[in-house]
């Protein structure tokens, strides 16, 4: 059984995230679990996500960016109310940025995607990025 599509391909926020993510060396996009994911070849960004709630249904974020974060950055991000611990990926070092929580800082989004790419991509692609 396939997952339902959980995004609008005409979404201008997705278009901007797509532009940022696909600029990385050998980055590709595919739909996984109903959401756009960006990989090179390992997944380094996801558009949209959800958060488990202990006392009720999941909170769904249609406009969010999920990225892998370095442990040294995690504490600071957890203090920022725009960030959340995403269902399923959170235990693997990922955080979500709610893009509806405030005006989007696209430079921050690009930095988060860059950091996630560097954590997930093979060393060869990181060297290519830096050259």
N, C-alpha and C positions, 0 to 999 in steps of 0.2 A: 504494500500500500504506500503510495507516494504522499508526501506532505503537501498541504495546500500552500499556494503562493501567499506569502505574508508581506508583500510590498507592492508599491505602485511603480512600475518602470518609468513613468513620467515624473516621478518625484524629483524636484530640483535639488533637494538636499542629497539624495542618493546620487544624482548626477555629479555633484561636487565631490562627494566621497569617492566615487568611481574614478574621477579625474585624478585625484590624489593617489589612490591606491594603484591604479594601472600605470602610473609613471615609474614605478620601481622595476628594476631589471627582471625580465621574464615573468612578470606578474600576469596572472590570469584570473578571470572571474568565472564562477559557476554558481549554480543554485544548489544549496545543500540545506535540507530540512526546511525548505520554503523560503530561504533567505539568501541574498547575494553574499558570497564569500570570496575572498581574495587570497590567492596562494602563489608561492614561488619556491619550490613546489609545495611546501607545507603552508597551511593556512596561517595568515598573519592579520587578517581583519575580517569582520563580519558586520553587515549592516542590519541593525535590528536585533532584538533579543528579549529576554524575559528574566524575571527575578522570582525566586520562590518566596512565598509568604508562609510563615509557620502556622498562621491561624486562618488561612483562606486560600482562594485561588491565586494563581500566578499573576504578577503584574507584567503586562506586555508593554514593550517599548518599540513602537513602530519606527521612530526616528532616533536611533542610537548607534553608537559605534562600539564594537567589542574588539579589544586589542589585548595582546599578551603584554604584561608589564614586568619590569625588573623588580625583584624583591626590594631593592633600595628605594624604589618610588612608591611602592604599595601603601605605606603608612600615610604619606602625604595625600595620595589620591583618595584614600578612605575617609579623610577629614573633609573632603569637598563633597557637598550634598548632590552635586551633579553626577557623581560616580556611583555605581552600584555593583554588587557581586552577582554576576550573571549565572543563571541556572545552567547546569551541565558543564560550562567551561570554567567557572570560577575556581573549582578545586584544582585546576591545571594552571593557575597563575594568570587568568584573564580577568579584566575589569571592563565594565560597560560605562560609557559616557552618554547620558541622556541629552540628546541634542535639542530637546524641547524645553529643558530646564532653564535656559538662559540664552542670550544672544550667542550665536555660534562664533567662537574664535577659531577661524580657519587655520591660522598659524599653529595653534595648539593641536588641532586635529592632525595637521601634517606632521607635527613632532611626534604625536602618539603613534601614528601609522609608521613613521620612520623607525622609532624605537622598537615597535613590534616586529617589523620586517627584519631588523638586525638580530633580534632574538630567535627568529624562526627560520630565516633563510640560510642556505649553505654559505660557508665562508667565501666561496668563489663569487657569489652574487653580492655579498657585502663589499668585497674588494672592488668589484665592478661598479657598484654604487659610489664608492669613495674615489674612484679614478676619474 
